[in-house]
Amino acid sequence: MHWVSSMLTDGDNGSVSSKRVVTFLAFTMCSVAFVADQFMGYKANQYLFDAMMYIVIAGLGFTASEKFALKK
């Protein structure tokens, strides 16, 4: 559990980052939809899946860009 909380905390002040939480939840939902589609025969709405995938891509991009931003 400590691994998940350390993954979701911000590197600057140690608080939980909402960008990281939303990205993690969207990734989890995409993963569940993928597994359900592949193994359980459930067909997810393609537009909804694409939207969640774009949220994950944007969230990972913004989180990675924080590492290269200038520190105050």
N, C-alpha and C positions, 0 to 999 in steps of 0.2 A: 504494500500500500504506500510505503514511503517513496517508491520509485515513481508512482503515478503523481503523487503530490509534488515531488521535485520537478517532474516534467511539466506540470501546469503552472509553476510559479515563475514570476518575472525575474530576470537576471539582475535587475537594478536594485529593487527594494525588497524582494522576497515575497511579495503578495501574489495572489492568484490572478493570472492574466485572463481577462474575458475572451480575448482573441484565441488564446490557446485552448480554453475550455470549449468554445464553439467549434473550433477546428477538430478537436478530439471527438466531440459528439457527432459531428458530421461524418468523420472518418468511420466511427463505429457504426453509424446507420448505413453507410455505403457498404461496409463489410458484411453486415447482417443481410442486406438486400442481395448482395452478390452470392452469399452462401445459400440463401433461400432460393434464388433463381437457379443456381447450379444443381442443388441436391434435393430440393423439396418441391420443385415444380411451380413455385410461386413466381408470377411475372410482375415485376415492379414497373411502375409507370416510368417510361424512358425519360420524359421531361423532368420529372421529380428527381430521378437518379442523377441526371446531368447537372441539375441545379446544385444538388448536394456535393457533387464532385467538384464543381467550380468553387464552392465555398471552401472545400478542403484545399484546393490548389492555391486560392488567394490567401487563405490563412497561413499555409506553410510558407508562401512567398513573403508575406509581411513579417512573420516570425523570423525567417532567415535574414531579412533585410535589417532587422534590429541589431544583429551582430556587427554589421558594417556601418551603422550610423555613428556619427560623431557623438561622443559623450560630453555631457554638460559639465 
